[in-house]
Amino acid sequence: MKLVNLVGDRFKERPAGAVVDSHALMLRGGYMKFVASGIFSQFPPLLRTSKKIEAIIREEMNKIDGQEVLFPVTMPASLWEESGRYSSIASELLRFKDRNDVPMVLGMTHEEAAVQLVREYGTSYSKYPFMIYQIQTKFRDEARPRAGMIRVREFTMKDAYSFHTSMEDLEEYYARCHKAYERIFARAGVPEVVSVKSDSGMMGGSVSHEFMLLTPIGEDTLVICPECGYSANMEAADCIIPAYADEALQELTLTHTPGAHTIEEVVDFLKTDIQKTAKAVVYQENLTDDYVIVFTRGDLDINETKLRNFLGKEIHPAVITAESGIVAGFIGAVNFTGKATLLFDRSLKGAKNLVCGANREDYHYTGFNIERDYGEVEYHDFSKAFAGGICPACGKPVLTISNGIEVGNIFQLGTKYTKTMGMTYLDENGETKNPIMGCYGIGVGRLAASVCEASHDDYGPIWPISIAPWQVHLCCVRSDDAECKAFADKLYDDLQRDGVEVIYDDRDVRAGVMFSDADLLGTPLRVVVSPRNLGEGVVEITSRDKSINLKVPTAEAFDTVKKTVADMFEAINAKVPALF
């Protein structure tokens, strides 16, 4: 490919509104163009990278016995009504009617389509297990698209669905797919992607993992133990509190705390430790507006995902009204007469002599003990894990908090979809049962942008050779020099003929412009042919990451480029774990 013919322009200036580097560089480098909020067209460089990612994914899915299929982007609403998600998913699901007034949806995920495709096929236990996958366009009407290709509304995704007759079989296959994902990310040049325990959310199921690329710009918060390797999304991470030291019970005392509404104000007024306080956080259920009050230790934050999962209902921060009987800023369990469900976080289990609200303006209790002053309660984990907290796996107080981009996810769905959609099979004994499902997704464009985010400098992306748009960037400096042009042309032809992917810049432009464009295209290996180099009988070969800087004799240029490209692939493959 000659650069002079490449569709798309490159720019020096950082585009306005590009908050993260990958977004800015992919706009500057002629990778994509904004169409609408969260919707982009792809120029050839990004499409070439996307196709290489797709090829890696296909190879790894095929290795674990996946069979590629294709589902429709547009589906009838009736299919989603079968699963119950047509009404349970909010406005992220784009709904519309066709010309015949039939309700339709744009697919944001394809569990329903997968079940619909194989429910007549999978009527006998002898057909199981099997896995089907697709690489397809999807649309999710995100409220706040951001960061270029990292959070979009229209995207290309690989989603796979496995079907099993036992949990043991699903768990075995789930582990195989987990290993395949590790291989995919390593082959794409980001072996540092970590797997974390996650919340299943709207997908359902009891076990799920997200694959995260650690980066400060990531939207997801990860809890990681540097000692034992435990990792989880903040939404799913356990919050462990050490047992309280035994101490003598104090009297429950009503204490005047004028103007002290927040925990921080109460702690300052009473000159006490924030860990000796019981904080009340108030929510309302979305459908009924019924109040839910969660009491937790004063220094902790409520994990709303845990609370939603416990309630089985959507919630929102409360708007406290006068008729609720809730005294905002002074809420406590003792003598509470308002209308609300009271819940207790396990961070309060065993605590004595707490400070809590007295349900009376400008008053708190000191010396509060839940069992003595309120009664027996059930404790549940409603709080967020925190830096320095206790690891749920090894028990050491060393947890760290990091940010990450989710580049893939896997779920053990169970029978959530097969049961609601009436997919059954006859087992060995002739009994009717529902197949058990697993689900496995990777966003192609998001992975490309994440690799760019992980590997770039101020001048452009530094693509791994396995997914780079081209493997070699050949620069003919001074194409008006006949000897220089002839040598570069021949090298280009020889490399192309031998299967090396070359982007060839033989434009009549300044060297600075040529090298700036090469940086923006991020090609792993750059070969510079110039009159000065040829005068010395050499060509210059450098890598985009600056680890290679060679001047090799012109007679060795072809072989050196070939060997260096092969070495780059070998370096990536050396980090790919074995599948079995």
Order of alpha helices (4+ residues) and beta strands (2+ residues): alpha-beta-beta-alpha-beta-beta-alpha-alpha-beta-beta-alpha-beta-beta-alpha-beta-beta-beta-beta-beta-alpha-beta-beta-alpha-beta-beta-beta-beta-alpha-beta-beta-alpha-beta-beta-beta-alpha-beta-beta-beta-alpha-beta-alpha-beta-alpha-beta-beta-alpha
